[in-house]
Amino acid sequence: MFGFQDGVVRVARFDGAPIFVGWSTLVLALVLAVFGPFTAHLMDVVTACLYVAIVLLHEIGHAVFVRWRGLTVVALEVHLVHGRCVYEGREITALDHAVIAWGGVVAQLGAAAVAAAILVAVPWVMALPVVGTALLFAVSTNVMVALFNLLPVPGLDGAVAWTLFRELDRRGETLGRIYRNRRR
């Protein structure tokens, strides 16, 4: 299952595609786990794992939207401050790129909503130091990273994601029609 290649380690597979984690990410996780800001090292380990999981979740969101558009996921990568979803297939359109760009944000906002719902539905969970703190971290970090990624700046998803509305208008399409006709 584990494999080494060009500064990354293959740690798993998602929908047949390998998931790679960069060495810098693994080193950061280890440093946080050993020298993190929390007095309880267990919380440092949890924080480090959640950080990696949040970046991976973002890329899995892209991968789900890639499959939804009828394309193939080649690989997922998690690096120190970013991730990457590599995909291929038929002629990939601007609409495909725009829809796929929203995948990471949708996954993160969904995860934040689930964590927030748990905090609201089960308020006593805050009395469990590690669990409560982890859920708060999951809500706040997922929302912050999702919003940051929506900035219309090259290199972030927002640079492509916001073009979705221009593409829909240009084609005379709606989000509902795009959803129903997934593989166009």
Steps between C-alpha positions, in 0.01 A plus 500: 500500500779744580720616215764769464534734204653847445459650848162342569383179657200306371281438803170375357270492200173678427278365226802321354722810500806515726509752784843653553611701804803726469791452735466858623145423615613192688781698665259779599257246647784346700626841622147602603451171675823533700540877547144628442337788687275284715611382841348159437694328224192300406335823380812584297480163327127546438558852360776378267283214374199727455705747298614227259144361489355842415735546205430142387125550536525807277676297230251212537226758439668589172532129417129439557414787265754367247315166495168685488617673180588160347877543527769283661692584817869424445636594845437703813784683673520663843785744558593738781254780417315370197378194319448395143249285316640375171242392244463414133246381250314614193544858387478689830294817468509829688169392654662178627785694660257746663273227640798299629645811668189517720546139619756573770302790644176300501672211681649731762179691565317166528752375755474827695121468501516143633745596775287805593186285506668259741599790725142633499322164529734359764605800713659284770769400248673830587569353844728245331817706455648329197171431320352845559817679399539280192144574388550875550827477305323308221222759472721809508783367285273352234305825468816715494676282242186479283456879501871557438489261203212699349714811463526574125879474503703285260607181673185486714173334403316832489692607189319223311192434716344842445516450123223240543233769483647655184515153341140425595385834358703450181342158446150603608518231770391487863654329800201264511552393138873452559417281800253287303730471196816414688710368212492755222 
